[in-house]
Amino acid sequence: MKLLPFSGKAMRVGLTGVPGVGKSTTIETLGMHLIEQGHRVAVLAIDPSSTKSRGSILGDKTRMANLSARDEAFIRPSPSAGTLGGVAKATREAMVVLEAAGFDIVIVETVGVGQSEVAVAQMVDTFAFLALAGAGDQLQGIKKGVLEMADVITINKADGQNLRPAKRAARDLATAMKMVRQPDQIWTPPVLTMSALEGDGVEKFWNAIEDHVKAMHEAKLFDERRAGQQIKWMWSMVHETLLQRLNTNEAVQEESTLVEKQLRSGQLTPTLAAERIMNAFDQSRGADN
């Protein structure tokens, strides 16, 4: 609460893309470019947690060696711990702390591509999607849900022999955008090409992000979007708190042991089992009161 008055002034950017698209390289090249312009850059890089060991490598600092060495930059790798979209529970809180500390650009790097990316899109001002020119990766990019959320789309690794395929992929994605976007929307997401490794197109990529934020301000939608994100943040915390209380409730733990055995033996359906778990929770809450 004490930090909130000092936060909210930074530009918040979400970055996602298929594995191997070059998210870390893009962030490092972009971060160095922004530092040269006088910005202070914070990166919240979400590292996927193992579903078996629950552990993460947290190797983003090694992938962004040049950026992590700069005093004007701060990189915080976080384990996703299996949460929706690979968004660590404390990502939003970390964003507030970093903004209060004077970082004027916060970049949230997410895991993979899919419906879970909604979680990141709901906490940033601009949601950028990186794609590749390869056929398989391009199919990932044409998922309607991702295109509906993306504010800026960039085909990365557009260099050497990949340059022409990248430009062709950009044209294809631009056509796909017309199918999923309403013509009367205030912002038409640009489809760009970029080589983060060579630094080509990175400035244009950032200019597109700035243009999107400017368009949101001019349409008087920026503050409305931020306010809506606060409400979604509240409900997210409510859901997480309820789930934590449910998982740590003694009555629920006792009942879950029994219903799991009955589920395994086919004596109970998942629907009835869930109902019994919730009844056990409700009864324990009633006993406490």
C-alpha positions as CSV (number, residue, x, y, z in Angstrom):
1,M,0.0,0.0,0.0
2,K,2.8,2.4,0.9
3,L,4.4,1.9,-2.6
4,L,1.3,2.3,-4.7
5,P,1.4,6.1,-4.8
6,F,4.9,5.8,-6.3
7,S,4.0,3.2,-8.9
8,G,1.9,3.2,-12.1
9,K,4.1,5.6,-14.1
10,A,6.1,3.0,-16.0
11,M,5.3,1.6,-19.4
12,R,4.3,-2.1,-19.0
13,V,5.1,-4.4,-21.9
14,G,4.3,-8.1,-22.2
15,L,6.3,-10.2,-24.6
16,T,5.4,-13.7,-25.7
17,G,6.2,-16.1,-28.5
18,V,6.8,-19.7,-29.5
19,P,9.8,-21.5,-27.9
20,G,13.0,-20.6,-29.7
21,V,11.6,-17.4,-31.2
22,G,14.3,-15.3,-29.5
23,K,12.5,-13.6,-26.6
24,S,15.6,-13.3,-24.4
25,T,17.7,-12.0,-27.3
26,T,14.9,-9.5,-28.2
27,I,14.7,-8.3,-24.6
28,E,18.4,-7.8,-24.3
29,T,18.8,-5.9,-27.5
30,L,15.7,-3.8,-26.8
31,G,16.8,-3.2,-23.2
32,M,20.3,-2.0,-24.3
33,H,18.6,0.3,-26.9
34,L,16.3,1.8,-24.3
35,I,19.1,2.3,-21.8
36,E,21.0,4.3,-24.4
37,Q,17.9,6.5,-24.7
38,G,18.1,7.2,-20.9
39,H,15.5,4.7,-19.7
40,R,15.7,2.3,-16.7
41,V,14.5,-1.1,-17.7
42,A,13.2,-3.9,-15.5
43,V,12.6,-7.4,-16.8
44,L,10.3,-9.9,-15.1
45,A,11.2,-13.2,-16.9
46,I,8.9,-16.1,-16.0
47,D,10.8,-19.4,-16.1
48,P,8.8,-22.6,-16.6
49,S,8.6,-24.9,-13.6
50,S,9.0,-28.6,-13.9
51,T,5.6,-30.5,-13.4
52,K,7.6,-33.3,-11.7
53,S,10.2,-31.6,-9.5
54,R,8.5,-28.2,-9.3
55,G,11.9,-26.7,-9.9
56,S,13.1,-24.1,-12.5
57,I,16.5,-23.4,-14.1
58,L,16.1,-19.6,-13.8
59,G,18.7,-19.0,-16.4
60,D,17.5,-15.7,-17.9
61,K,20.4,-13.7,-16.4
62,T,22.8,-15.9,-18.3
63,R,20.9,-15.4,-21.5
64,M,20.9,-11.6,-21.1
65,A,24.5,-11.2,-19.9
66,N,25.1,-7.7,-21.3
67,L,21.8,-6.3,-20.0
68,S,22.1,-7.8,-16.6
69,A,25.5,-6.2,-16.2
70,R,24.1,-2.7,-16.6
71,D,23.2,-0.6,-13.5
72,E,20.2,0.8,-15.3
73,A,18.6,-2.7,-15.7
74,F,17.2,-5.2,-13.3
75,I,16.3,-8.8,-14.3
76,R,14.2,-10.9,-12.0
77,P,13.7,-14.5,-13.2
78,S,10.8,-16.2,-11.4
79,P,9.5,-19.7,-11.4
80,S,6.1,-20.1,-12.9
81,A,5.2,-22.8,-10.3
82,G,2.5,-24.1,-12.6
83,T,0.3,-21.0,-12.4
84,L,-1.8,-20.0,-15.4
85,G,0.2,-18.6,-18.2
86,G,3.5,-19.1,-16.4
87,V,2.8,-15.9,-14.4
88,A,4.4,-16.2,-11.0
89,K,2.1,-15.2,-8.1
90,A,4.2,-12.2,-7.2
91,T,4.7,-10.7,-10.7
92,R,2.2,-7.9,-10.2
93,E,3.6,-7.1,-6.8
94,A,7.1,-7.1,-8.2
95,M,5.9,-4.7,-10.9
96,V,4.7,-2.2,-8.3
97,V,8.0,-2.4,-6.4
98,L,10.1,-1.9,-9.5
99,E,8.1,1.1,-10.6
100,A,8.4,2.7,-7.2
101,A,12.1,2.1,-7.4
102,G,12.3,4.3,-10.5
103,F,12.2,1.8,-13.4
104,D,10.2,3.5,-16.2
105,I,9.9,0.4,-18.4
106,V,8.8,-3.0,-17.2
107,I,9.0,-6.0,-19.6
108,V,7.2,-9.2,-18.6
109,E,8.5,-12.2,-20.6
110,T,6.1,-15.1,-20.6
111,V,6.3,-18.9,-21.2
112,G,5.1,-20.3,-24.5
113,V,2.0,-19.4,-26.4
114,G,-1.6,-20.3,-25.8
115,Q,-4.8,-19.4,-24.0
116,S,-2.8,-18.9,-20.7
117,E,-1.2,-15.8,-22.2
118,V,-4.4,-13.9,-21.2
119,A,-3.0,-13.6,-17.7
120,V,-0.1,-11.5,-19.0
121,A,-2.2,-9.5,-21.4
122,Q,-4.3,-8.4,-18.4
123,M,-1.4,-6.8,-16.6
124,V,0.5,-4.9,-19.3
125,D,-0.2,-1.8,-21.4
126,T,1.0,-3.4,-24.7
127,F,1.1,-7.1,-25.5
128,A,3.7,-8.0,-28.1
129,F,3.9,-11.3,-29.9
130,L,7.0,-12.7,-31.5
131,A,6.7,-15.3,-34.3
132,L,9.0,-17.2,-36.7
133,A,8.8,-17.6,-40.5
134,G,8.7,-21.4,-40.3
135,A,5.4,-23.1,-41.3
136,G,4.9,-24.9,-37.9
137,D,5.7,-21.8,-35.8
138,Q,3.5,-19.7,-38.1
139,L,0.5,-21.9,-37.4
140,Q,1.0,-21.2,-33.8
141,G,0.9,-17.5,-34.6
142,I,-2.4,-17.7,-36.4
143,K,-4.3,-18.9,-33.4
144,K,-7.2,-16.5,-33.2
145,G,-7.0,-16.0,-29.4
146,V,-3.3,-14.8,-29.6
147,L,-4.0,-12.5,-32.5
148,E,-7.0,-11.0,-30.7
149,M,-4.8,-10.1,-27.7
150,A,-1.6,-9.0,-29.6
151,D,-1.1,-5.2,-29.9
152,V,2.2,-5.6,-31.9
153,I,3.3,-8.6,-33.9
154,T,6.9,-9.1,-35.1
155,I,8.5,-11.9,-37.2
156,N,11.9,-12.3,-35.6
157,K,15.1,-13.8,-37.0
158,A,14.5,-11.9,-40.3
159,D,18.1,-12.0,-41.5
160,G,20.2,-13.8,-44.1
161,Q,18.3,-16.6,-45.8
162,N,15.3,-16.1,-43.5
163,L,14.7,-12.5,-44.6
164,R,12.4,-13.3,-47.5
165,P,10.4,-16.0,-45.7
166,A,10.0,-13.6,-42.8
167,K,8.6,-10.9,-45.0
168,R,6.2,-13.4,-46.6
169,A,5.1,-14.6,-43.1
170,A,4.5,-10.9,-42.1
171,R,2.2,-10.5,-45.0
172,D,0.4,-13.7,-44.2
173,L,-0.1,-12.6,-40.6
174,A,-1.2,-9.2,-41.6
175,T,-3.9,-10.8,-43.7
176,A,-4.9,-13.0,-40.8
177,M,-5.2,-9.9,-38.6
178,K,-7.9,-8.5,-40.8
179,M,-10.0,-11.6,-40.2
180,V,-9.9,-11.4,-36.4
181,R,-9.9,-7.6,-35.8
182,Q,-12.9,-5.2,-36.1
183,P,-12.2,-2.5,-38.7
184,D,-13.5,0.2,-36.4
185,Q,-11.0,-0.5,-33.6
186,I,-8.8,2.4,-32.6
187,W,-5.6,0.4,-33.1
188,T,-4.6,-1.9,-35.9
189,P,-1.7,-4.1,-34.7
190,P,1.2,-3.7,-37.1
191,V,3.0,-6.8,-38.3
192,L,6.8,-6.1,-38.5
193,T,10.0,-8.0,-39.2
194,M,13.0,-7.9,-37.0
195,S,16.4,-9.4,-36.3
196,A,17.1,-9.1,-32.6
197,L,20.5,-10.7,-33.0
198,E,21.7,-8.1,-35.5
199,G,19.7,-5.3,-33.9
200,D,17.8,-4.6,-37.2
201,G,14.2,-3.5,-36.7
202,V,14.4,-3.3,-32.9
203,E,13.9,0.5,-32.9
204,K,10.9,0.2,-35.2
205,F,9.5,-2.5,-32.9
206,W,9.8,-0.2,-29.9
207,N,8.3,2.8,-31.8
208,A,5.2,0.6,-32.6
209,I,4.8,-0.1,-28.8
210,E,5.0,3.6,-28.1
211,D,2.5,4.4,-30.8
212,H,0.1,1.9,-29.3
213,V,0.3,3.5,-25.9
214,K,-0.1,6.9,-27.4
215,A,-3.2,5.7,-29.3
216,M,-4.7,4.4,-26.0
217,H,-4.1,7.8,-24.3
218,E,-5.6,9.7,-27.2
219,A,-8.7,7.5,-27.1
220,K,-8.9,8.0,-23.3
221,L,-8.7,4.2,-22.9
222,F,-5.4,3.9,-21.1
223,D,-6.6,4.8,-17.6
224,E,-9.7,2.6,-18.1
225,R,-7.5,-0.3,-19.1
226,R,-5.3,0.1,-16.0
227,A,-8.3,0.4,-13.7
228,G,-9.8,-2.8,-15.2
229,Q,-6.5,-4.6,-14.6
230,Q,-6.7,-3.6,-10.9
231,I,-10.1,-5.2,-10.7
232,K,-8.9,-8.4,-12.4
233,W,-5.9,-8.4,-10.1
234,M,-8.2,-8.3,-7.1
235,W,-10.3,-11.3,-8.3
236,S,-7.1,-13.2,-9.2
237,M,-6.0,-12.8,-5.6
238,V,-9.4,-13.8,-4.3
239,H,-9.3,-17.0,-6.3
240,E,-5.7,-17.8,-5.2
241,T,-6.6,-17.2,-1.6
242,L,-9.7,-19.4,-1.7
243,L,-7.7,-22.2,-3.4
244,Q,-4.9,-22.0,-0.8
245,R,-7.5,-22.2,2.0
246,L,-9.2,-25.1,0.4
247,N,-5.9,-27.0,-0.1
248,T,-4.8,-26.5,3.5
249,N,-8.1,-27.2,5.2
250,E,-7.9,-30.3,7.4
251,A,-11.4,-31.5,6.7
252,V,-10.8,-31.2,3.0
253,Q,-7.6,-33.2,3.3
254,E,-9.3,-36.0,5.2
255,E,-12.2,-36.1,2.7
256,S,-9.9,-35.9,-0.3
257,T,-8.0,-39.0,0.8
258,L,-11.3,-41.0,0.9
259,V,-12.8,-39.7,-2.3
260,E,-9.6,-40.2,-4.3
261,K,-9.6,-43.9,-3.3
262,Q,-13.3,-44.1,-4.4
263,L,-12.5,-42.3,-7.7
264,R,-9.6,-44.7,-8.5
265,S,-11.9,-47.7,-7.9
266,G,-14.7,-46.3,-9.9
267,Q,-17.1,-46.0,-7.0
268,L,-17.5,-42.2,-7.4
269,T,-17.8,-39.7,-10.3
270,P,-15.5,-36.6,-10.4
271,T,-18.6,-34.4,-10.1
272,L,-19.9,-36.0,-6.9
273,A,-16.3,-36.1,-5.5
274,A,-15.9,-32.4,-6.1
275,E,-19.3,-31.8,-4.4
276,R,-18.2,-33.8,-1.3
277,I,-14.9,-31.8,-1.1
278,M,-16.8,-28.5,-1.2
279,N,-19.3,-29.8,1.4
280,A,-16.4,-30.8,3.7
281,F,-15.0,-27.3,3.3
282,D,-18.3,-25.5,3.9
283,Q,-19.0,-27.6,7.0
284,S,-15.6,-27.0,8.5
285,R,-16.0,-23.2,7.9
286,G,-19.4,-23.4,9.6
287,A,-17.9,-25.2,12.6
288,D,-15.2,-22.5,12.9
289,N,-17.8,-19.8,13.0
